[in-house]
């Protein structure tokens, strides 16, 4: 499945156009390699996504063409979530 479609179906990113923009800006990696929106993902792949001030690392558990809201979170496991911030405390 394409990366941008997976991100939308799994509801990690709400809209496919936003998923495409984020990946085309080089803010998504699959197994440590920079990924484009058209990159293929499969179960077992590890995604690292930089969204705003957060960095999320998730493992893909399964691929589905469609999912209901309740099922979407079962498609992946969050391995790590970091808050990225400036070093300025003020």
Buried (B, 14 or more C-beta within 10 A) or exposed (E): BBBBBBBBBBBBBEEBEBBBBBBBEEBBBBEEEEBBBEBEBEEEBBBBBBBEEEBBBBEBEEBBEEBEEEBBBEBBEEEEEEEEEEEEEE
